[in-house]
Amino acid sequence: MLIPNASWHRTLAIAMLLVAPAFGAGARPHASLEVAPQVAATDPVPSVDPRVPRAAGTPCRVELLHNRPWPQENVYMVVDPTITYVPPAACPPPWSKVILTLDVQTTRRSIVETLGMDLAHVRLFRSAAPRYEGLSRWHVERDLTDYSALFRAPHTGSIWSTQNPEAIDYDWPDHLPIYYATARLLFYPSTSATPAPRVPDAVIGVNRGSPVALPHNIVRAYVDVENGFLPGDPLWFTCWSNDSAGVRLGDVFAPGTNPKVAINPPDEGCGGGSFRELQVRVDGRLAGIAPVFPLVIADLSWYHPNSANLPLPTLEMLNFKPYRVDLSPFAAILSAAGPHDVSTGAAGTLLLYLDRNRTQVTGAVTLNTLATENGAPVDTNTVEQNGDSTQGDIRTREHRDFTIRGFVNTSGGRIDSIVHQTNDFSNVQAFHLEGPDRPDQYDTPIEKLYVQHLWLASTAVQTSRRSQGTRLISRDQVTTRYPLELSWHMAATVTLSDAFIVDFHRTNITVRQHRVVDGDHYKPGFGHYTTHAGARFFSTVKGGDEQTDPRWEGFTTRSYRDNFGSCYFGELDARGGTIIGRSLGTACPDGRNRVRWFAHPDGSPESLGWWR
């Protein structure tokens, strides 16, 4: 699809698994698997995301929304607090599986940045809304089995949206189309084939700005941190360091989300550095780190809408998955009398396992090297400005290596918890700019060139070990990797007369991104459970009157495997704004997708409750 050589162009577009018989309680899973059904060919927004594996039997369905308009106004955030949840009488707990399904649709573009859903202050869903011009519908699912304790009692909740109130689309005045949503919870009763797993005893939403009351008999604690979107700072990974403030990297053609106003172009770009992390604190003490996923949003620039997501959504765009931080060394601290403040820097959900034979536990944190780490990123900046030419690169690096130890005295004896984590972050950005940074100051045509290349690597390795005396209870290691490469090349003639006119000679926006989650979980008497979940996205947009091969093409893949026989693979290829190829199961044995009922093929956190 050609990219028109005009500043006000708009690019148009319209844009699972069931499982095998499982195992009885305490037994190793069977080797035999059933073929999983493929993604429906009628999915309006192309997707090969694996569906949440189903358990055996027929689920009870609880409808939270039915074709409900998602709230939207020309303000930053608008909330509809009218969700009512009542547990399903026909399917009492315990449940072998709890699944949220959500179907969203709209008729055209909007200024919505994100859509979200909460229940009792617990985040159930959030997405960055795709901004397709025509009718768009999409389906997402989330495995909420770990949140089962939340669903045992009635609750109220809300749906909400955020948007940029200044982002008024003057080309198309009706800029507030309504999103409609239907949401259901599926509850699968426990059976001998798919028994109910051991789930957290309490699920509590945190980071609400005030301390919360917690049980006093906590033996294990985790917090799910929403790490896919930073409000007001969605393109943080393209920002430059503060020591380049004297160099004008802010430019009309830079990546950025500032809206165009009248005939004056916006100052795109951002400062503050290209590193972000989410810090988890318990009563003010640093207790954990969650890396931030570099989400690629729909519009990387106001002048280039749908820069990467047409027709394929970028990774995590439709359904943010949280990063799980192990807070078990703080179990005794969280169990102490009085309310506790657990802050995460974003939406957080506490998952607590309790001592069912004791109302109060004691213990302490015995080591916390994270609390004394500097943690500040290191910038190396070679950007220099010479007249209207700016060149150089900015390199940002950060390394963390910390250990936290704690113990809790339970009814079964003392349990020691150790969490060791390393975080490595690197972001290299190379710049080459030609021409004045503010073309609206000139009354004659000028030539502009803006080139920015970005290479980001972010890896976190979290290793947790629990023991009782010399007896190992469990060892879990989760490695997450978020590599991203972004190439941004703009060459144009800019004229300011009665209007701000841009003739693009050459445009090239290329995105390469991965999301990889590898797990190695060990329990004596059960052995190792190893998993690999991968997602990959590629998109390139080329255009302009000097471009010899203008095109819009890309692909996305999803893959999963574990050592219990699960395998999933899906790939979509696109060109010119349409899907030209779909492949499912080709990388799996016999060319078929098979996934165990307990697996998390989307790369969401593993609870391993079926280990008992």
N, C-alpha and C positions, 0 to 999 in steps of 0.2 A: 504494500500500500504506500503510495507516495505521500511525502510530507510536504504540504503546500508551502511555497516560499513567501508567506505573509505572516505578519505578527499575530493576527487574530484568528489563525486557523483553528479548526476543530476537527479532530479525527473521529470518525463515526465507527461505532461497533455495537453489535448485540452479543452483546455478549450472553471389611464388609463381609462385611465378611461374616458368614456363619461358620460354625466351628465343628470340629470333630467331637466324637464322644470323648469325654474327659476321664478323670480318674476319681477314685474314691478318696475319702479323707485319709491323709497320711501316706498315700501310695504315689509312686512315680507315674507320670502321665503315660498313657498308651502311645505306641508308635504310630498307629493307624490314624489317618486324617481324611476328612472329606473335602471335596473341592468346594471352594468358596465362590459364591456368585460374583460376577463382575459388576463394575460400575454401570449403572443404567445408561444406555446410549442417549436417553432423552434429557440428561442433566443439562439445563440451559447454560450455566457457566461451566466450561469444560474443566474437568477435574479427574485426577486419578488418586486422590487421597483415599487411603484405606478406611473403610467403615469400621466402627468399633465392633469387635467380634461378639457375637451373641452367645448367651448361655442356652442350655437345653430348656425345653418347655415353652409355654405361651406366657408372655409378660402381661402384667397389668399396666394400663396406660393412664397417666394423669396429665391432662392438658393444662398448661400454664397460660398459653396465648392461643387465640384462634383468629387468624387474619387481623391481628391487632395493629393499628397504625403506630409506628414507632414515633415517639414525640420528637418534634423538630421545630425550632424557632430560630430567629436571627439573633441568638445569644450564644455564649460559649457552651453552656450545658443546660439541657432541659431534661426533667425527670418525670416519668409517669409511675407513681407509687401504688399501682393498683393490682399487682399480682397477688393472688391468694392460693396457697398450697394446702391441701389436706391429704394425709397419707392414704394410700389405697387400702380400703377395708378388706378386699378380696385377696390381697397379697401382703400379709403381715411380715415384718422382718423375722429372721435375717434373710437378705437377698443375695443371690449368687452374682447378680449384676445389676447396676443402675446406670442407665444411659440417657443422656440428654440429646434429643434431636431437634434441630431448628431449621426452618425454611423461611428465607427472607426474599422479598422481591420489591422492586421499584420500577418506575417507568422511564426514568431519565437521570441525568447527572444531578448532583446536589453538592452542597458545601459541607456535608457531613464528613467529619474526620474519623470518628469511631462510633460503634454501637456496642452497648453493654447490657448485661442482665445480672441482677443480684437477688439473692434470697437470704433474708435475715443477715444482711451485711456480708454475705459470703459471695464472692465472685463466681458465677456459673459460666459466663461467656463474655468474650469481648473480641471485636474484630475491627480492622481498618476497612471502612466501606470502599469497595471498588467504585469507580466513577465512570461507568459505561454510559454512553449517550442514550441508547434505547432501552427497551425492556431488559431487565436483568433479574435472574433468580438464582439462588444458590442454596445448597444444603450442607449443613455441618453437623458433626456429632462429637460428643465428648463423653469419655468414660468417667462417671462420677461415683463409682463403687466405693472409693475411699471416703466419700462424703456421706455415706449411708446414715451415720448418726444424725446428720442434719435433717434427713427426711423422715425421721421417726415421729415427729411432732408437727402440728400445723404451723405455718409461718406466712408472713407477708413479704413481698419483695417489690422490685421495680425494674423497669427497662428505661434506658437513658441513652442519649447521644451527645456527642461533643462536636462542635463545628467552629470555624473561624467566622465570627460575626462581621468581619470587614471584607470577607471574600464574596462580594456581590458580583455576580456575573452580568455585566452590562450588555453582553451580546444576547443573552437569553434571560430576560427578566424573571421568569418563573423559576427561580433558583431554589425553591423549597419543595421538591417532590416528597411525597410521603413514602417511607418504607413500611411494608406490611410484614408481619411475622406470625408464624405458627410454631409453638414450642410444646414439646411433650417430654415427659419423663417415663421411661420404660423400666419396670421393676420385674426382674426374673426371680421367681421363688427358688429357694435352695432345693436341689435334688441330689440323689446319689451320684449322678453323672457329672453334675457341675455344682459342687457343694459351696455354701457360702464361705467366703474367705474371712480371715481375721482382719477386721477393719478398725480404724481409730475409734475410740470410745467417745471422743468429743471433737466437734468441728466448729471453729470460732473465727469469724472475720476480725481482722486486726488492721492497724494503720488507719484508724478513724480519728486520730488526733486526741484520743483520751485513753487512759488505762482501762483494762478489762478484767473482770473477775474470772479466775481460773480454778479448776479443781485442785485439791491439795495432795493428790496421790498420783502424780504424773511420773511415769517410768521411761517413756520415750516421747519425743516431741519433734515435729517437723513443721516447716512453714513453706507453703506454696507461694511463690512470688511471681506476680505478673511482670514479665520482663520484655514485652514485645513492642511497647510504644511509650515514648516520653512526651507528655502533653506540652505543647508549645515548643518542642525541640525535636521534631520527628527526624530531621536529617542531621543529627548530632555528629555522625561519622564523617560528614563533609566539612565540618567547621575547622577553622584555622586557629592557631595558638594566639594567645593574647600578646605575645612579644612581636607579632607582625601587625600590630594595630596601626603602625605608621605607614604600612603598605596597603594600598587600596585593592584588597582582594574582593571586597563587596562590589558586585558588578551586575548589571542588568541581565547578563547571560549566565550567571552562576546558578548552580542548583539552589533552590530555595522555595519557600511557600508563601512569600509575601504577595498579596493580590495587586493586580494592576489597577491604578486609579486615574481616571480621566486620560489625558494624553501623556502623563508622566510615568516613565517606567519605574519599577520598584528597585530599591537597593537589595538585591538578592544576596544569598550567602549568610554566614553566621560566624561569630567568634566564640571564644571560651574553650577552644581545644576540641580534639576529636576523640576523647576518651570519656566513657561513662561506665559506672558500676552502681549497683543497688546494694546498700549497706543495711544489714539486718542488725538491730540493736535490741537487747533485752535490758529493760530498766536503765537505758542510757549507755550500756556497755556494748561495744562492738562484738557481735556473736556470729556473724556469717557474711558471706559475699555472694551475690548473684550476678553473673555477667549479663549484660544487656544485649539482646538479639538485635542486629542492625536491620530493622524492618525497612524494606524498600516500599514506599507508599506509591499510590497511583500517579500522582502528579509531582514529578521531581522539579518542575519549574512551572510557573504560571503560564509561560509561553509555550510549554510543551506538555499539555495534558495527556494522561495515559502514556507516560513516558516509557513504561516497562510492562504494564499488566494487561495488554490487549493482544489476544483475547484470554491469555493465561494469567490467573492471579499470581502474584509474587508469593514467596514462602511466608507462611504464617498470616498472610493478609486476612483471610476469612475466619481464622480461628486461632487466637493466641493460646499457646500451651505454656504453663508455668514452669519455672525452675524451682526444684525442691531443695531446700536447705535443711540439713540435719542439725537440730538444736538439742539433741539428746543429752549432751554434757551439761545443759542448763536445766535439766528436768527438776532437780531439787530447788533451784532458784525460782522457777516458775511455780512450784508447789508451795512456796512460802506464803504466809498469811498476807492478806491485802491484795489490792488490784495490781496488775503488772502492765507495763508499757512495752509492747512489741511493735517496733516500727520497721518498715521494710522499704520505704521510699516509693512504693507503689502499692496496689491492692495486694493484700496478703491474707492467707487462710491458715490458721493453726490447726494441725492434726495431732491429737493427743491420745496416747495409749496410757491407760490407768491401771493401777494395782487394785484388782477387784476384791482383795482380801484385807486391804488396809485403807483407812480414810486419810491418813497423813504419812507422807514419806519425808525423809531427811537426806542430806547429802551436801555436796559442794562442787564448785568448779575449782580444780586443782592446777590447771595450766591454761593460759590463753595468750599465745604469742601474737594473735591478731590484734589484740588491744594495744600492743606497743609497736606495731608496724607503721611505717611512714605511709606507704601505699600511694604516694603521689607519683603521677606519670612524669616521664622525662621527655622533654621536647628538644629536637634539634632542628633549627630553622635556618635555611640558606636562601630564603626568598629575598630578592633584591629588585628594586624598581629603578629604572633608568628612563626618564621621560615618560612616554606612553607605553613602554615595554616593561613587563614584570615576569621574572622567571625564578625558578628555584623549587625546592621541596621542603616539606615539613614532615619530620619523622617523630612519631609518638610511641613510646614504649612504657609498659607497666608490668611488673612481676610481683606476685604475692606467693608466699610459701608459709603457711601457718598451721599450727596444731592447737586443738582445744581438747582438754581432758576434763572429765567430771565423773562423779559417782552418785548413786542414789541407793539408799537402804530400803529395800522392798520387803514384802512378806516372805519372799523366797530367798532373801539374802542380798548382799551387796552386789550391784551390777555396775561395772565400769564402762564408760563410753569414751571413745577417742575418735575425733574427726580431724583428718589431715587433708588440706586442700592446697592446690597450686593453681594460680591464675596467670596466664600469659597473654598479653595484649600487645599488638603491633599494628600501627597504621602509618602507611607511607603515602603522602600526597604530593604529586608533582604538578607544578603550575607553569603555564605559558600563556601570557596575556599580551595582546597588542591592541592599541587604540585607546582613546580616552575612556575613563571608567564611567563618566556621566555623559552619554551622547546627547541628552536633552539640552545640554548647555551650548550646543552648536547648531547653527542655522544652515549648514551645508552638509551634504552627504559625507559620511565617514565610514571607514572600513574597521570592522571589529573582528577580533579573534579571541576566543576564550577556550583554553584546553586545560582540563583537570583530570588526572588519572589517580585512582585510589586503589591501594591494596591493603586490605584489613585481614588480620588473623586474630581470632580470640578463642582460647582454649581454657577450659576449667576441668580439673580432675579432683573429684571429691571422694575420699576413701573413709568409710565409717567402720569401726570395729567395736563390738560389744562382747564383754566377757564376764564371767563369774568365777573369780579366783583364777585358776589356771585353765578353766574350761572356756573355750571359744563358743560364743552363742551365734554370732553371725559376722560376716565381713562383706561389705558392699562397696563396689567402686563404680562410679559413673563418670564417664568422660564426655564432655560436650565440646563441639567445635563449630564455630560460626565464621567461616571464611567468606569474604566478599571482595569482588573486583568490580570497580565502576570506572568506565571511560566516558568522558564528557567533552565533546568537540563541537564548537559553534563558530562558524565564520559567516559574516553577514555585512551588508551595507545598511546603514541606519540613516534615516532622514527624518528630521523634525520640521514639519510645516504646519498644516492645520491638524495633523494627526501624527502620531508616532508610528512610522512605517519601517518595517524590517523586511529586507529581502535576503533570505537565507541562501548562501551559496553552497554551504556544506554543513550538514548536521549529522552527528553520530552519537547516539546514547547506547552504550552497551553495558549490560549487567550480567555478571556471573556470580552465583551464590550457592552455598551449601548450608545445610543444617544436619549435623551428624551427632547421634547420641549412642554411645556404646556402654553396655553394662556388663559387669562380672560380679555375680552374687553367689556367695558360698555359705552353706550351712552344714555343719557336721551331720552325717547320717543321711543327707540329702544330696550333697554334691554341689556342683557349679551350675548356675543358670546364666548363660551368656546371651546377650542380645546385641543386635546392630540395627539401628533405624537411621535411614538416610533420606534426605530430600535435596534435590538439585534444581536450579532454575537458571535459564539463559534467555536473554532477550537482546536483540539489537535493532535499533531504529536508525535508518539512514535516509537522508533526503537532501534537498537543495538543488538549485539549477546546475551546479557543477558536478553533482554526484552521478557517476556513470552507472551505478547499480543500486538505485534507490529501492529499499525493501524494508519490510518489517517481518522479522522471523524470530523464532525462539523454540524452546522445548522445556519441559519440566518432567522430572522423574521422582518416583517414590519407591523405596526399597526397604525390606525388613527381613530379618532372619533370626532364629534362635536355635539353640542346640537341642530343642525338643521337637524339631521337625517343621516349625513354622517357616514359611517363605512367602513373601509378597513382592511383586514388582509391577509398576505401571509407568507408562511414558506417553506423553502427548507432544506432538510436533505441530508447529503453527507457522504459517507464512501468509503475508498479506492480510493479516487480521482474521484468518480462518484456520480451522484445524485441518491438517492434511494427513495426519497419521495418529493412530492410537494403538498402543501395544500393552497387553496385560499378561502377566505371568511368564513372559518369555525367558526371564533369567532364573526361573524356578525349575525344579525337577519336573520332567514331563510337560513343561510349559504351562503349568497350572498354579494358581495362587492357593495356598493352604495356610491357615492361621489358627493356632490353638485359641480356645475360648478365653483364656486368662491373659493372653499376650496384649501388648500395647504397640501395635504396628505403626502408630502415628508418632512414636517417640515421646509420648507423655510419660510422666514419672511412674516408676514401678513401685508398687507397695509390697508385692510378694506375700500377700496375706494368705494365699493358698499353700504357703510353706508350713503354716501353722507354727 
